[in-house]
Amino acid sequence: MTSSTPGFTGTARTPSPWVGMVLFAGVLLILLGAFQVIDGLVTLYRDDIRQATADQLAIPINFTAWGWTHLILGALTVLVGIGVLRGVTVARWAAVLLAMVSTFANLLYLPAYPFWCGIVVAMNIICIYAIVAHGRELRA
Protein backbone atom coordinates (compact mmCIF):
# COMPACT_ATOMS: atom_id res chain seq x y z
CA MET A 1 0.00 0.00 0.00
CA THR A 2 1.64 3.22 -1.15
CA SER A 3 1.10 6.41 0.76
CA SER A 4 -0.47 9.34 -1.09
CA THR A 5 1.48 11.87 0.96
CA PRO A 6 3.53 14.14 -1.34
CA GLY A 7 7.25 13.56 -0.99
CA PHE A 8 6.81 10.14 0.63
CA THR A 9 8.45 7.47 -1.48
CA GLY A 10 8.25 4.51 0.87
CA THR A 11 5.44 2.11 1.53
CA ALA A 12 3.27 2.16 4.60
CA ARG A 13 3.30 -1.12 6.47
CA THR A 14 0.65 -2.24 8.85
CA PRO A 15 2.17 -3.99 11.83
CA SER A 16 1.57 -7.69 12.21
CA PRO A 17 -0.51 -9.11 15.04
CA TRP A 18 2.81 -9.99 16.72
CA VAL A 19 3.12 -6.38 17.87
CA GLY A 20 0.56 -7.31 20.50
CA MET A 21 2.85 -10.14 21.60
CA VAL A 22 5.75 -7.71 22.00
CA LEU A 23 3.52 -5.41 24.07
CA PHE A 24 2.52 -8.47 26.09
CA ALA A 25 6.24 -9.22 26.60
CA GLY A 26 6.77 -5.67 27.89
CA VAL A 27 3.92 -6.02 30.38
CA LEU A 28 5.15 -9.48 31.33
CA LEU A 29 8.63 -8.09 31.97
CA ILE A 30 7.16 -5.50 34.33
CA LEU A 31 5.23 -8.23 36.16
CA LEU A 32 8.24 -10.55 36.30
CA GLY A 33 10.38 -7.71 37.65
CA ALA A 34 7.79 -6.88 40.30
CA PHE A 35 7.59 -10.54 41.33
CA GLN A 36 11.37 -10.73 41.55
CA VAL A 37 11.43 -7.61 43.72
CA ILE A 38 8.86 -9.25 46.02
CA ASP A 39 10.84 -12.51 46.02
CA GLY A 40 14.02 -10.58 46.86
CA LEU A 41 12.32 -8.77 49.74
CA VAL A 42 10.86 -12.02 51.09
CA THR A 43 14.27 -13.66 50.86
CA LEU A 44 15.92 -10.75 52.68
CA TYR A 45 13.39 -10.61 55.51
CA ARG A 46 12.25 -14.22 55.87
CA ASP A 47 15.01 -16.58 54.78
CA ASP A 48 13.65 -19.24 57.13
CA ILE A 49 10.64 -20.05 54.90
CA ARG A 50 12.59 -21.53 51.99
CA GLN A 51 11.93 -25.10 50.88
CA ALA A 52 15.64 -25.79 50.36
CA THR A 53 18.72 -24.95 52.35
CA ALA A 54 21.60 -22.97 50.88
CA ASP A 55 23.70 -26.12 50.33
CA GLN A 56 20.92 -27.71 48.26
CA LEU A 57 21.01 -24.91 45.68
CA ALA A 58 23.01 -25.36 42.49
CA ILE A 59 25.59 -22.89 43.79
CA PRO A 60 26.40 -22.39 47.46
CA ILE A 61 25.25 -18.85 48.27
CA ASN A 62 23.62 -17.32 51.29
CA PHE A 63 20.03 -16.18 50.96
CA THR A 64 20.83 -12.55 51.80
CA ALA A 65 23.05 -12.21 48.71
CA TRP A 66 20.45 -14.07 46.66
CA GLY A 67 17.72 -11.72 47.91
CA TRP A 68 19.72 -8.67 46.84
CA THR A 69 20.35 -10.28 43.46
CA HIS A 70 16.63 -10.81 42.89
CA LEU A 71 15.82 -7.33 44.17
CA ILE A 72 18.24 -5.56 41.81
CA LEU A 73 17.44 -7.82 38.86
CA GLY A 74 13.72 -7.24 39.41
CA ALA A 75 14.05 -3.45 39.58
CA LEU A 76 16.08 -3.40 36.36
CA THR A 77 13.55 -5.68 34.67
CA VAL A 78 10.67 -3.34 35.54
CA LEU A 79 12.55 -0.38 34.05
CA VAL A 80 13.44 -2.30 30.90
CA GLY A 81 9.85 -3.52 30.53
CA ILE A 82 8.69 0.10 30.51
CA GLY A 83 11.29 0.83 27.83
CA VAL A 84 10.03 -2.08 25.71
CA LEU A 85 6.48 -0.72 25.92
CA ARG A 86 7.77 2.64 24.68
CA GLY A 87 9.56 0.98 21.73
CA VAL A 88 13.11 1.91 22.78
CA THR A 89 15.66 -0.17 20.85
CA VAL A 90 18.20 -0.29 23.69
CA ALA A 91 15.47 -1.50 26.04
CA ARG A 92 14.74 -4.43 23.72
CA TRP A 93 18.37 -5.56 23.86
CA ALA A 94 18.51 -5.02 27.60
CA ALA A 95 15.24 -6.96 28.00
CA VAL A 96 16.68 -9.96 26.19
CA LEU A 97 19.85 -9.80 28.28
CA LEU A 98 17.95 -9.45 31.58
CA ALA A 99 15.52 -12.23 30.64
CA MET A 100 18.49 -14.51 29.94
CA VAL A 101 20.13 -13.61 33.27
CA SER A 102 16.80 -14.11 35.05
CA THR A 103 16.37 -17.50 33.40
CA PHE A 104 19.77 -18.69 34.57
CA ALA A 105 19.27 -17.23 38.05
CA ASN A 106 15.95 -19.03 38.40
CA LEU A 107 17.42 -22.29 37.12
CA LEU A 108 20.02 -22.06 39.90
CA TYR A 109 17.24 -21.26 42.38
CA LEU A 110 15.12 -24.23 41.21
CA PRO A 111 15.64 -26.45 44.30
CA ALA A 112 14.24 -23.74 46.57
CA TYR A 113 11.04 -23.11 44.54
CA PRO A 114 10.68 -25.63 41.71
CA PHE A 115 7.17 -24.73 40.54
CA TRP A 116 7.59 -20.95 40.69
CA CYS A 117 11.02 -20.97 39.04
CA GLY A 118 9.69 -23.15 36.22
CA ILE A 119 6.93 -20.62 35.54
CA VAL A 120 9.38 -17.69 35.58
CA VAL A 121 11.75 -19.49 33.19
CA ALA A 122 8.88 -20.19 30.75
CA MET A 123 7.72 -16.56 30.88
CA ASN A 124 11.26 -15.31 30.28
CA ILE A 125 11.59 -17.52 27.21
CA ILE A 126 8.27 -16.20 25.83
CA CYS A 127 9.53 -12.62 26.34
CA ILE A 128 12.83 -13.37 24.62
CA TYR A 129 11.09 -14.93 21.61
CA ALA A 130 8.57 -12.11 21.20
CA ILE A 131 11.18 -9.38 21.47
CA VAL A 132 13.80 -11.02 19.24
CA ALA A 133 11.41 -12.19 16.53
CA HIS A 134 9.06 -9.22 16.38
CA GLY A 135 10.49 -6.38 18.48
CA ARG A 136 11.39 -4.25 15.47
CA GLU A 137 7.71 -4.02 14.47
CA LEU A 138 6.87 -2.24 17.73
CA ARG A 139 8.94 0.78 16.76
CA ALA A 140 6.97 1.16 13.52
Rosetta constraint file for C-alpha pairs under 8 A:
AtomPair CA 1 CA 11 HARMONIC 6.03 0.50
AtomPair CA 1 CA 12 HARMONIC 6.04 0.50
AtomPair CA 1 CA 13 HARMONIC 7.35 0.50
AtomPair CA 2 CA 10 HARMONIC 7.03 0.50
AtomPair CA 2 CA 11 HARMONIC 4.78 0.50
AtomPair CA 2 CA 12 HARMONIC 6.07 0.50
AtomPair CA 3 CA 8 HARMONIC 6.82 0.50
AtomPair CA 3 CA 9 HARMONIC 7.76 0.50
AtomPair CA 3 CA 10 HARMONIC 7.40 0.50
AtomPair CA 3 CA 11 HARMONIC 6.15 0.50
AtomPair CA 3 CA 12 HARMONIC 6.12 0.50
AtomPair CA 4 CA 8 HARMONIC 7.52 0.50
AtomPair CA 15 CA 19 HARMONIC 6.56 0.50
AtomPair CA 15 CA 137 HARMONIC 6.15 0.50
AtomPair CA 15 CA 138 HARMONIC 7.75 0.50
AtomPair CA 15 CA 140 HARMONIC 7.24 0.50
AtomPair CA 16 CA 137 HARMONIC 7.51 0.50
AtomPair CA 17 CA 21 HARMONIC 7.44 0.50
AtomPair CA 18 CA 22 HARMONIC 6.46 0.50
AtomPair CA 18 CA 130 HARMONIC 7.60 0.50
AtomPair CA 18 CA 134 HARMONIC 6.31 0.50
AtomPair CA 19 CA 23 HARMONIC 6.29 0.50
AtomPair CA 19 CA 134 HARMONIC 6.75 0.50
AtomPair CA 19 CA 135 HARMONIC 7.39 0.50
AtomPair CA 19 CA 137 HARMONIC 6.18 0.50
AtomPair CA 19 CA 138 HARMONIC 5.59 0.50
AtomPair CA 20 CA 24 HARMONIC 6.04 0.50
AtomPair CA 21 CA 25 HARMONIC 6.10 0.50
AtomPair CA 21 CA 130 HARMONIC 6.07 0.50
AtomPair CA 22 CA 26 HARMONIC 6.31 0.50
AtomPair CA 22 CA 84 HARMONIC 7.98 0.50
AtomPair CA 22 CA 127 HARMONIC 7.57 0.50
AtomPair CA 22 CA 130 HARMONIC 5.29 0.50
AtomPair CA 22 CA 131 HARMONIC 5.70 0.50
AtomPair CA 22 CA 134 HARMONIC 6.69 0.50
AtomPair CA 22 CA 135 HARMONIC 6.05 0.50
AtomPair CA 22 CA 138 HARMONIC 7.03 0.50
AtomPair CA 23 CA 27 HARMONIC 6.35 0.50
AtomPair CA 23 CA 84 HARMONIC 7.49 0.50
AtomPair CA 23 CA 85 HARMONIC 5.85 0.50
AtomPair CA 23 CA 138 HARMONIC 7.84 0.50
AtomPair CA 24 CA 28 HARMONIC 5.95 0.50
AtomPair CA 25 CA 29 HARMONIC 5.99 0.50
AtomPair CA 25 CA 81 HARMONIC 7.81 0.50
AtomPair CA 25 CA 126 HARMONIC 7.32 0.50
AtomPair CA 25 CA 127 HARMONIC 4.75 0.50
AtomPair CA 25 CA 130 HARMONIC 6.55 0.50
AtomPair CA 25 CA 131 HARMONIC 7.12 0.50
AtomPair CA 26 CA 30 HARMONIC 6.45 0.50
AtomPair CA 26 CA 81 HARMONIC 4.59 0.50
AtomPair CA 26 CA 82 HARMONIC 6.62 0.50
AtomPair CA 26 CA 83 HARMONIC 7.93 0.50
AtomPair CA 26 CA 84 HARMONIC 5.33 0.50
AtomPair CA 26 CA 85 HARMONIC 5.34 0.50
AtomPair CA 26 CA 127 HARMONIC 7.64 0.50
AtomPair CA 27 CA 31 HARMONIC 6.33 0.50
AtomPair CA 27 CA 81 HARMONIC 6.43 0.50
AtomPair CA 27 CA 82 HARMONIC 7.76 0.50
AtomPair CA 27 CA 85 HARMONIC 7.39 0.50
AtomPair CA 28 CA 32 HARMONIC 5.95 0.50
AtomPair CA 28 CA 81 HARMONIC 7.63 0.50
AtomPair CA 28 CA 123 HARMONIC 7.54 0.50
AtomPair CA 28 CA 127 HARMONIC 7.35 0.50
AtomPair CA 29 CA 33 HARMONIC 5.95 0.50
AtomPair CA 29 CA 77 HARMONIC 6.10 0.50
AtomPair CA 29 CA 78 HARMONIC 6.28 0.50
AtomPair CA 29 CA 80 HARMONIC 7.60 0.50
AtomPair CA 29 CA 81 HARMONIC 4.94 0.50
AtomPair CA 29 CA 95 HARMONIC 7.80 0.50
AtomPair CA 29 CA 124 HARMONIC 7.86 0.50
AtomPair CA 29 CA 127 HARMONIC 7.29 0.50
AtomPair CA 30 CA 34 HARMONIC 6.16 0.50
AtomPair CA 30 CA 77 HARMONIC 6.41 0.50
AtomPair CA 30 CA 78 HARMONIC 4.30 0.50
AtomPair CA 30 CA 79 HARMONIC 7.44 0.50
AtomPair CA 30 CA 80 HARMONIC 7.84 0.50
AtomPair CA 30 CA 81 HARMONIC 5.06 0.50
AtomPair CA 30 CA 82 HARMONIC 6.95 0.50
AtomPair CA 31 CA 35 HARMONIC 6.13 0.50
AtomPair CA 31 CA 78 HARMONIC 7.34 0.50
AtomPair CA 32 CA 36 HARMONIC 6.11 0.50
AtomPair CA 32 CA 74 HARMONIC 7.11 0.50
AtomPair CA 32 CA 77 HARMONIC 7.39 0.50
AtomPair CA 32 CA 78 HARMONIC 7.65 0.50
AtomPair CA 32 CA 120 HARMONIC 7.27 0.50
AtomPair CA 33 CA 37 HARMONIC 6.17 0.50
AtomPair CA 33 CA 73 HARMONIC 7.17 0.50
AtomPair CA 33 CA 74 HARMONIC 3.81 0.50
AtomPair CA 33 CA 75 HARMONIC 5.95 0.50
AtomPair CA 33 CA 76 HARMONIC 7.26 0.50
AtomPair CA 33 CA 77 HARMONIC 4.80 0.50
AtomPair CA 33 CA 78 HARMONIC 4.86 0.50
AtomPair CA 34 CA 38 HARMONIC 6.28 0.50
AtomPair CA 34 CA 74 HARMONIC 6.01 0.50
AtomPair CA 34 CA 75 HARMONIC 7.17 0.50
AtomPair CA 34 CA 78 HARMONIC 6.60 0.50
AtomPair CA 35 CA 39 HARMONIC 6.04 0.50
AtomPair CA 35 CA 74 HARMONIC 7.22 0.50
AtomPair CA 36 CA 40 HARMONIC 5.93 0.50
AtomPair CA 36 CA 70 HARMONIC 5.43 0.50
AtomPair CA 36 CA 71 HARMONIC 6.18 0.50
AtomPair CA 36 CA 73 HARMONIC 7.24 0.50
AtomPair CA 36 CA 74 HARMONIC 4.71 0.50
AtomPair CA 36 CA 75 HARMONIC 7.99 0.50
AtomPair CA 37 CA 41 HARMONIC 6.19 0.50
AtomPair CA 37 CA 70 HARMONIC 6.16 0.50
AtomPair CA 37 CA 71 HARMONIC 4.42 0.50
AtomPair CA 37 CA 72 HARMONIC 7.37 0.50
AtomPair CA 37 CA 73 HARMONIC 7.73 0.50
AtomPair CA 37 CA 74 HARMONIC 4.90 0.50
AtomPair CA 37 CA 75 HARMONIC 6.43 0.50
AtomPair CA 38 CA 42 HARMONIC 6.11 0.50
AtomPair CA 38 CA 71 HARMONIC 7.45 0.50
AtomPair CA 39 CA 43 HARMONIC 6.04 0.50
AtomPair CA 39 CA 67 HARMONIC 7.18 0.50
AtomPair CA 39 CA 70 HARMONIC 6.80 0.50
AtomPair CA 39 CA 71 HARMONIC 7.42 0.50
AtomPair CA 40 CA 44 HARMONIC 6.13 0.50
AtomPair CA 40 CA 66 HARMONIC 7.32 0.50
AtomPair CA 40 CA 67 HARMONIC 4.02 0.50
AtomPair CA 40 CA 68 HARMONIC 6.02 0.50
AtomPair CA 40 CA 69 HARMONIC 7.19 0.50
AtomPair CA 40 CA 70 HARMONIC 4.76 0.50
AtomPair CA 40 CA 71 HARMONIC 4.59 0.50
AtomPair CA 41 CA 45 HARMONIC 6.15 0.50
AtomPair CA 41 CA 67 HARMONIC 6.42 0.50
AtomPair CA 41 CA 68 HARMONIC 7.95 0.50
AtomPair CA 41 CA 71 HARMONIC 6.73 0.50
AtomPair CA 42 CA 46 HARMONIC 5.45 0.50
AtomPair CA 42 CA 47 HARMONIC 7.19 0.50
AtomPair CA 42 CA 67 HARMONIC 7.57 0.50
AtomPair CA 43 CA 47 HARMONIC 4.95 0.50
AtomPair CA 43 CA 63 HARMONIC 6.29 0.50
AtomPair CA 43 CA 64 HARMONIC 6.72 0.50
AtomPair CA 43 CA 66 HARMONIC 7.48 0.50
AtomPair CA 43 CA 67 HARMONIC 4.94 0.50
AtomPair CA 44 CA 63 HARMONIC 7.03 0.50
AtomPair CA 44 CA 64 HARMONIC 5.31 0.50
AtomPair CA 44 CA 67 HARMONIC 5.19 0.50
AtomPair CA 44 CA 68 HARMONIC 7.27 0.50
AtomPair CA 47 CA 63 HARMONIC 6.32 0.50
AtomPair CA 47 CA 64 HARMONIC 7.68 0.50
AtomPair CA 50 CA 112 HARMONIC 6.07 0.50
AtomPair CA 50 CA 113 HARMONIC 7.76 0.50
AtomPair CA 51 CA 111 HARMONIC 7.68 0.50
AtomPair CA 51 CA 112 HARMONIC 5.07 0.50
AtomPair CA 51 CA 113 HARMONIC 6.70 0.50
AtomPair CA 52 CA 56 HARMONIC 6.00 0.50
AtomPair CA 52 CA 57 HARMONIC 7.18 0.50
AtomPair CA 52 CA 111 HARMONIC 6.10 0.50
AtomPair CA 52 CA 112 HARMONIC 4.53 0.50
AtomPair CA 52 CA 113 HARMONIC 7.89 0.50
AtomPair CA 53 CA 57 HARMONIC 7.05 0.50
AtomPair CA 53 CA 112 HARMONIC 7.41 0.50
AtomPair CA 54 CA 60 HARMONIC 5.93 0.50
AtomPair CA 54 CA 61 HARMONIC 6.09 0.50
AtomPair CA 54 CA 62 HARMONIC 6.02 0.50
AtomPair CA 54 CA 63 HARMONIC 6.97 0.50
AtomPair CA 55 CA 59 HARMONIC 7.53 0.50
AtomPair CA 55 CA 60 HARMONIC 5.43 0.50
AtomPair CA 55 CA 61 HARMONIC 7.71 0.50
AtomPair CA 56 CA 60 HARMONIC 7.68 0.50
AtomPair CA 56 CA 111 HARMONIC 6.72 0.50
AtomPair CA 56 CA 112 HARMONIC 7.96 0.50
AtomPair CA 57 CA 61 HARMONIC 7.84 0.50
AtomPair CA 57 CA 108 HARMONIC 6.53 0.50
AtomPair CA 57 CA 109 HARMONIC 6.21 0.50
AtomPair CA 57 CA 110 HARMONIC 7.43 0.50
AtomPair CA 57 CA 111 HARMONIC 5.76 0.50
AtomPair CA 57 CA 112 HARMONIC 6.94 0.50
AtomPair CA 58 CA 108 HARMONIC 5.16 0.50
AtomPair CA 58 CA 109 HARMONIC 7.08 0.50
AtomPair CA 58 CA 111 HARMONIC 7.66 0.50
AtomPair CA 59 CA 108 HARMONIC 6.85 0.50
AtomPair CA 61 CA 65 HARMONIC 7.02 0.50
AtomPair CA 61 CA 66 HARMONIC 6.97 0.50
AtomPair CA 62 CA 66 HARMONIC 6.48 0.50
AtomPair CA 63 CA 67 HARMONIC 5.88 0.50
AtomPair CA 64 CA 68 HARMONIC 6.39 0.50
AtomPair CA 65 CA 69 HARMONIC 6.21 0.50
AtomPair CA 66 CA 70 HARMONIC 6.28 0.50
AtomPair CA 67 CA 71 HARMONIC 6.07 0.50
AtomPair CA 68 CA 72 HARMONIC 6.09 0.50
AtomPair CA 69 CA 73 HARMONIC 5.97 0.50
AtomPair CA 70 CA 74 HARMONIC 5.77 0.50
AtomPair CA 71 CA 75 HARMONIC 6.26 0.50
AtomPair CA 72 CA 76 HARMONIC 6.25 0.50
AtomPair CA 73 CA 77 HARMONIC 6.11 0.50
AtomPair CA 73 CA 98 HARMONIC 7.48 0.50
AtomPair CA 73 CA 102 HARMONIC 7.38 0.50
AtomPair CA 74 CA 78 HARMONIC 6.29 0.50
AtomPair CA 75 CA 79 HARMONIC 6.51 0.50
AtomPair CA 76 CA 80 HARMONIC 6.16 0.50
AtomPair CA 76 CA 98 HARMONIC 7.94 0.50
AtomPair CA 77 CA 81 HARMONIC 5.96 0.50
AtomPair CA 77 CA 95 HARMONIC 7.00 0.50
AtomPair CA 77 CA 98 HARMONIC 6.57 0.50
AtomPair CA 77 CA 99 HARMONIC 7.93 0.50
AtomPair CA 78 CA 82 HARMONIC 6.41 0.50
AtomPair CA 79 CA 83 HARMONIC 6.47 0.50
AtomPair CA 80 CA 84 HARMONIC 6.22 0.50
AtomPair CA 80 CA 91 HARMONIC 5.33 0.50
AtomPair CA 80 CA 92 HARMONIC 7.60 0.50
AtomPair CA 80 CA 94 HARMONIC 6.64 0.50
AtomPair CA 80 CA 95 HARMONIC 5.78 0.50
AtomPair CA 81 CA 85 HARMONIC 6.36 0.50
AtomPair CA 81 CA 91 HARMONIC 7.47 0.50
AtomPair CA 81 CA 95 HARMONIC 6.88 0.50
AtomPair CA 82 CA 86 HARMONIC 6.42 0.50
AtomPair CA 83 CA 87 HARMONIC 6.34 0.50
AtomPair CA 83 CA 88 HARMONIC 5.47 0.50
AtomPair CA 83 CA 91 HARMONIC 5.11 0.50
AtomPair CA 83 CA 92 HARMONIC 7.51 0.50
AtomPair CA 84 CA 88 HARMONIC 5.82 0.50
AtomPair CA 84 CA 89 HARMONIC 7.68 0.50
AtomPair CA 84 CA 91 HARMONIC 5.48 0.50
AtomPair CA 84 CA 92 HARMONIC 5.62 0.50
AtomPair CA 84 CA 95 HARMONIC 7.50 0.50
AtomPair CA 87 CA 91 HARMONIC 7.72 0.50
AtomPair CA 87 CA 92 HARMONIC 7.75 0.50
AtomPair CA 87 CA 138 HARMONIC 5.80 0.50
AtomPair CA 87 CA 139 HARMONIC 5.01 0.50
AtomPair CA 88 CA 92 HARMONIC 6.61 0.50
AtomPair CA 88 CA 139 HARMONIC 7.41 0.50
AtomPair CA 89 CA 93 HARMONIC 6.74 0.50
AtomPair CA 89 CA 136 HARMONIC 8.00 0.50
AtomPair CA 89 CA 139 HARMONIC 7.93 0.50
AtomPair CA 90 CA 94 HARMONIC 6.14 0.50
AtomPair CA 91 CA 95 HARMONIC 5.81 0.50
AtomPair CA 92 CA 96 HARMONIC 6.36 0.50
AtomPair CA 92 CA 131 HARMONIC 6.50 0.50
AtomPair CA 92 CA 135 HARMONIC 7.02 0.50
AtomPair CA 93 CA 97 HARMONIC 6.31 0.50
AtomPair CA 94 CA 98 HARMONIC 5.98 0.50
AtomPair CA 95 CA 99 HARMONIC 5.90 0.50
AtomPair CA 95 CA 128 HARMONIC 7.64 0.50
AtomPair CA 96 CA 100 HARMONIC 6.16 0.50
AtomPair CA 96 CA 127 HARMONIC 7.63 0.50
AtomPair CA 96 CA 128 HARMONIC 5.38 0.50
AtomPair CA 96 CA 131 HARMONIC 7.27 0.50
AtomPair CA 96 CA 132 HARMONIC 7.59 0.50
AtomPair CA 97 CA 101 HARMONIC 6.28 0.50
AtomPair CA 98 CA 102 HARMONIC 5.92 0.50
AtomPair CA 99 CA 103 HARMONIC 6.01 0.50
AtomPair CA 99 CA 124 HARMONIC 5.27 0.50
AtomPair CA 99 CA 125 HARMONIC 7.44 0.50
AtomPair CA 99 CA 127 HARMONIC 7.38 0.50
AtomPair CA 99 CA 128 HARMONIC 6.70 0.50
AtomPair CA 100 CA 104 HARMONIC 6.37 0.50
AtomPair CA 100 CA 124 HARMONIC 7.29 0.50
AtomPair CA 100 CA 128 HARMONIC 7.85 0.50
AtomPair CA 101 CA 105 HARMONIC 6.05 0.50
AtomPair CA 102 CA 106 HARMONIC 6.01 0.50
AtomPair CA 102 CA 121 HARMONIC 7.61 0.50
AtomPair CA 102 CA 124 HARMONIC 7.41 0.50
AtomPair CA 103 CA 107 HARMONIC 6.16 0.50
AtomPair CA 103 CA 120 HARMONIC 7.32 0.50
AtomPair CA 103 CA 121 HARMONIC 5.03 0.50
AtomPair CA 103 CA 124 HARMONIC 6.37 0.50
AtomPair CA 103 CA 125 HARMONIC 7.82 0.50
AtomPair CA 104 CA 108 HARMONIC 6.31 0.50
AtomPair CA 105 CA 109 HARMONIC 6.26 0.50
AtomPair CA 106 CA 110 HARMONIC 5.97 0.50
AtomPair CA 106 CA 117 HARMONIC 5.34 0.50
AtomPair CA 106 CA 118 HARMONIC 7.81 0.50
AtomPair CA 106 CA 120 HARMONIC 7.28 0.50
AtomPair CA 106 CA 121 HARMONIC 6.71 0.50
AtomPair CA 107 CA 117 HARMONIC 6.81 0.50
AtomPair CA 107 CA 118 HARMONIC 7.83 0.50
AtomPair CA 107 CA 121 HARMONIC 7.44 0.50
AtomPair CA 109 CA 113 HARMONIC 6.82 0.50
AtomPair CA 109 CA 114 HARMONIC 7.90 0.50
AtomPair CA 109 CA 117 HARMONIC 7.06 0.50
AtomPair CA 110 CA 114 HARMONIC 4.68 0.50
AtomPair CA 110 CA 117 HARMONIC 5.67 0.50
AtomPair CA 110 CA 118 HARMONIC 7.46 0.50
AtomPair CA 113 CA 117 HARMONIC 5.91 0.50
AtomPair CA 114 CA 118 HARMONIC 6.10 0.50
AtomPair CA 115 CA 119 HARMONIC 6.47 0.50
AtomPair CA 116 CA 120 HARMONIC 6.32 0.50
AtomPair CA 117 CA 121 HARMONIC 6.07 0.50
AtomPair CA 118 CA 122 HARMONIC 6.27 0.50
AtomPair CA 119 CA 123 HARMONIC 6.24 0.50
AtomPair CA 120 CA 124 HARMONIC 6.11 0.50
AtomPair CA 121 CA 125 HARMONIC 6.30 0.50
AtomPair CA 122 CA 126 HARMONIC 6.37 0.50
AtomPair CA 123 CA 127 HARMONIC 6.27 0.50
AtomPair CA 124 CA 128 HARMONIC 6.18 0.50
AtomPair CA 125 CA 129 HARMONIC 6.19 0.50
AtomPair CA 126 CA 130 HARMONIC 6.19 0.50
AtomPair CA 127 CA 131 HARMONIC 6.08 0.50
AtomPair CA 128 CA 132 HARMONIC 5.95 0.50
AtomPair CA 129 CA 133 HARMONIC 5.77 0.50
AtomPair CA 130 CA 134 HARMONIC 5.64 0.50
AtomPair CA 130 CA 135 HARMONIC 6.64 0.50
AtomPair CA 131 CA 135 HARMONIC 4.30 0.50
AtomPair CA 131 CA 136 HARMONIC 7.90 0.50
AtomPair CA 134 CA 138 HARMONIC 7.44 0.50
AtomPair CA 135 CA 139 HARMONIC 7.53 0.50
AtomPair CA 136 CA 140 HARMONIC 7.25 0.50
